[in-house]
Amino acid sequence: MKGKLNDRDAKCPFFRAHTNDSIMCEGVIPDSHVKINFDGPDTKRIQYHIFCCWKFGNCEMYQALMDRYQEEE
């Protein structure tokens, strides 16, 4: 899983950005974002590849945000 990670690889609609050891997503509070810090780049890389790029429907942040949007309807 080595190689450069690009923001454009993320498919999650709530993904905003990432750094070496963090992922930023839309926040559950309107007009906010959440920064998730990981213990290291390898842990973050796994999270990014699995959830931001492919299986975002299984991500806890995605589910929380979808719940928020459904409550607004």
Residue, then its C-alpha position, 0 to 999 in steps of 0.5 A: m500500500k505504499g505510494k502517494l495518496n491523492d485527495r482525488d482518490a477519495k470517493c467519500p462525499f464527506f472527505r475534505a483533505h488528509t495529511n501524513d497522519s490525519i484525515m479531515c471530513e465534513g463535521v456533524i455540526p453544520d459549517s464544521h469539519v472533523k480532523i481525525n488523528f491517527d497514531g501513525p501514517d500506516t494506520k491512516r493509510i489503511q483507513y484512507h484506502i479502505f474507507c475514504c476510497w472504497k467502502f465509505g458506507n462502512c465508515e463511522m463518520y460517513q454513517a454519523l453524517m448520513d444520520r444527520y442529513q436524514e434527521e434534517e429532512 
